[in-house]
Every structure is written in C-alpha cells, then in structure tokens.
Amino acid sequence: MGQLERPGRHRKPRGARQIYEALKAQIEEGVYRLSERLPSTRALASEFGASRTTITAAYEQLAAEGFIETRQGRQARVAPALRPGQLTRATSPKARRSARLSAFGRRLSKLDGPAITAEPLQIDFRYGDLAASDFPRLAWRRALTRALARSGPRNLRYQDPAGSKTLRAALQAYLWRTRSLRCSVDQIIIVSGSQQGLDLCSRIFLDAGDPFVIENPCYWAARHVFASVGAIPALVPVDHEGLQTDALMAIKRARLCYVTPSHQFPLGHVLSASRRHDLLRWADKAGAYVIEDDYDGEYRYDIRPIQPLQTIDEATNVIYLGTFSKTLSPLLRLGYLVVPTELVDVFRAAKRLTDRHSPSLEQAALAELIQAGTYERHVRKLRRKNAQRRAALLAALSDHFGDTVEAQGSDAGLHVVTWFSHFDASQEDGIARQGRQRGVGIYPVSDLYEDSRGGAPQRRAGFVFGYAALDEREIRAGVGRLANALRTG
Ligand SMILES: Cc1ncc(COP(=O)(O)O)c(C=O)c1O
C-alpha cells in the first residue's frame, strides 16, 4: 500500500516559518476543512523532519492569527469559521474569554464533537445519514395532513409533556410485539430524539463531579452530554462480550451508566447474558440507573433478535431509550424513553421545562403510521434494503482489500467498523484525508475512544463506515476509490 499524503505543497520545509506558511496555504486552499483536526505535532514533526518544538511554534502562530484552535491536551483544529480581515478579531482567545459564561457554558467550549458538514461528500460513509429515497414521503405526508385536519381548536394548545397518549399507546403495543418489552403507557416519555433523552437523564441524575459509567469506545454525543453537566466519565473497556463488567466493581458513587447492549456503539458486540446480569446486579447495589440505548434494534441480519436488557426481571433500574432517527429520519427529532414508574413524574417535569413537549402534529402522524401497520412494513422494507447495502459493502471490502481489512459488528445496525491491518491508528486521519480528496468520506474510530490518540495503545487503523445513505453501486465505487487512493498514496 502506498504512502500517506505528505502535507504541504512545498517539499519538507524545516523552519517554523516555512511550516506555518505551508499549513496556512493548505487551510486557505481547503486541503484542511473548517473545524478539521490537524495532524498531531508528533506526526507532523516526523513528516517534515523537524522537531516538535518547531511544529508547536508554527501552530502557535496559526492559532494567534485565528486560523486554528489549540487546546491543552487536544489536537489542533482548523477554526470553525474563517473570515478574511476579521479573522483574528473574531476568534481571538481574548474575545472568547470576555464572554461571561456559566460553568456549563464554559464546559461546552471544550466539548467539540465531529464537525457538522452541511454538504456530504460525493460518496459519504458518514454514520447517521439515511438515504432520502428511503423516507416514506407519501405515507408521511398523508398522515401529517390527516393529523392537521383532525387538530381542531381544542388541540391547538400545549399538550402533555410526556407526549401524545395515542402515540404512547401505539408504541407500547409496538415494543411488546417487536422487542418483548412490557411497560405501561405512562412509563413512556416522547422526546425530541435520543439526544434529548440523554440530556434529560444527565440533568436529572448527575451533579458536577459525579462519576458516570460509559463504554470505551462510545457514542461521543452521550459522553459529551453527561460531561456537559460536569460529571466525570468512568470509562469501561469493551471486548467481544461487550462492556467488561468486572471493571465496574472498582467504580464508586456512579449514579448513571450508559450502555448499548444490543449492538455496542461503535464496535457492534452484543452484551453477553452473564454480563447483563452482572451489570444489573452492580446497578442495584450501587443505586445507579442504567440507560440502555437501543438505537438500531430494528436492524438484525441473519441473527435472532436480541432482547433488551429492560426485559430481564431484575431490570428495575433500567431506562430504555429508542429513536426514530434510524427508521424514519433524524430530521423528525422523535425518540422515546421507557422509565421506571418512580421516575415518571420527574421526567415529565424535566421535559415540560425543557421544551413543553415534542411537536404534536408529527407525533400524531407517527401514531397513525404505527397503528395502521405502515411503520412496521416500512421497517421490514428498510431492513431488507440495508441488508443488501451491508452485503455490498462487505463484498467490496473483501474484493479490494482481501484479508488486510476486517469488518466488525456487521450482524446488526447500519454501520460496520473496519480495521486495516497494514495501517495503525496514527494514520487514520491521513487515510480519511486521502479518501476525502477523492470524494469519499470515512470516519476514524479513534475519535470515539477516550484515550484517542497520543497515549492510545497501538491499534490498527479503524474506520466507521455508515452505509444506510448509499446505494450498492455507490458503496462499491466508494470502496474502490479508497483502495485506489491507498495504493497510489
Ligand atoms: C449510539 C447512538 N444512539 C442514538 C443515536 C440517535 O440519536 P438521535 O435519536 O438523537 O437522532 C445515534 C445516532 O447516530 C447513535 O449513534
């Protein structure tokens, strides 16, 4: 396989000034995009044959001029917005310091998730996107129109913060039918996407300084929302049986534990039966609540459905979290929590103060689709389509990379993690950049590890490939382009 791209139009500049010029030109020309992470000082030092002090000096100059942002212990990033002329003033650290923020506000500035790129690349394996053609436009439009027609003057007012009773009743039956999950209608709280469910949990259970348990690697948006209230992550590694529950015993005072037991995000393992029991026993003893994020439970291929943790008898401390972002669209911002009875009131109160309730017309439309069976037919259709996309991806990876690439977690969900045995984790950014230059988006798995780079143990290079937004032809073409990029360097 070929060499990684060498940064710089100028070959091997050695002085800080030259390196600064080269990087500045690349930022201006869009080689590095807004908010994109720059290579570590160690990686650049070895690329340029310069010392890390020289690279640090170049970075400091770029930061002082507002081209990049640097933070202690974090990799430098291109600034989120570049405005010629106003640049230095707009983003200077001094300007940022002068804003009077709460502790929460100050924490937010240190929690930067993946860049939100408005436009996907030509062939983008960005996880979380769905194909526009998969959205049931006609059925949704009809259901929404009927919901509007039904909404007489009595309905055009604030509604129950827990959500529409019709939708919750439809969901209760759906969860029982499809996930063997039994609950009362009152235990269901409709939220504006899983993210709001996580946000409510963070504020209901965590105070600054409280530890929370989270998998490593994990879903960054969960980790960040708990950290935003000042809680401290207690990272628990995962292996082929999911969360390593042995490590829980050493964690004291945790109030919350976030897990993805049916399909660990991102690696895809299923939490084993014995560890499920260990986890529940630990939670009971510790007095902690477990958030079970069942984000892609609808997508299983060639394997039996995996029952939620919530269905186990001892699961009295489990908060189940579901979303419509993977079956309909993330733009609907609709999800739900199933909470233990004793928590219903506090969740209703929190939801009411946050946004009164989730949008009612959309809830009514969704309730109709579930009740009429349209939603389940749609999910079955998407499961078949995504099984084909997944098969195309696995075949293309095998054709182009043979046994140098291992795909993990492909039995379920809408993404796989691919491990490249001939590259290591420090090369992930370079590989992703090479893909991007050919219009292909792939996403380094190290971004989802807390130990991430620097102190990270030597790992193979790994990437999250989301495939739900692409058709089979695009998937094959994307993998082919990537293979070419890595061959030619
Ligand atoms: C682990 C996990 N949970 C939940 C979600 C869905 O989030 P939301 O319902 O807020 O769109 C995602 C989306 O990518 C995810 O990766």
The ligand as an SDF file (V2000), in Angstrom:
LIG
                    3D

 16 16  0  0  0  0  0  0  0  0999 V2000
  -25.4470    5.3000   19.7530 C   0  0  0  0  0  0  0  0  0  0  0  0
  -26.4880    6.2080   19.1750 C   0  0  0  0  0  0  0  0  0  0  0  0
  -27.5900    6.4650   19.8760 N   0  0  0  0  0  0  0  0  0  0  0  0
  -28.5690    7.2590   19.3880 C   0  0  0  0  0  0  0  0  0  0  0  0
  -28.4680    7.8440   18.1550 C   0  0  0  0  0  0  0  0  0  0  0  0
  -29.6230    8.6590   17.6080 C   0  0  0  0  0  0  0  0  0  0  0  0
  -29.6740    9.9200   18.0660 O   0  0  0  0  0  0  0  0  0  0  0  0
  -30.9870   10.8360   17.8810 P   0  0  0  0  0  0  0  0  0  0  0  0
  -32.1780    9.9970   18.2390 O   0  0  0  0  0  0  0  0  0  0  0  0
  -30.7710   11.9400   18.8290 O   0  0  0  0  0  0  0  0  0  0  0  0
  -31.0410   11.2540   16.4600 O   0  0  0  0  0  0  0  0  0  0  0  0
  -27.3320    7.6370   17.3970 C   0  0  0  0  0  0  0  0  0  0  0  0
  -27.1820    8.3190   16.0990 C   0  0  0  0  0  0  0  0  0  0  0  0
  -26.2550    8.2430   15.3920 O   0  0  0  0  0  0  0  0  0  0  0  0
  -26.3210    6.7930   17.9200 C   0  0  0  0  0  0  0  0  0  0  0  0
  -25.2080    6.5410   17.2250 O   0  0  0  0  0  0  0  0  0  0  0  0
  1  2  1  0
  2  3  1  0
  2 15  2  0
  3  4  2  0
  4  5  1  0
  5  6  1  0
  5 12  2  0
  6  7  1  0
  7  8  1  0
  8  9  2  0
  8 10  1  0
  8 11  1  0
 12 13  1  0
 12 15  1  0
 13 14  2  0
 15 16  1  0
M  END
$$$$
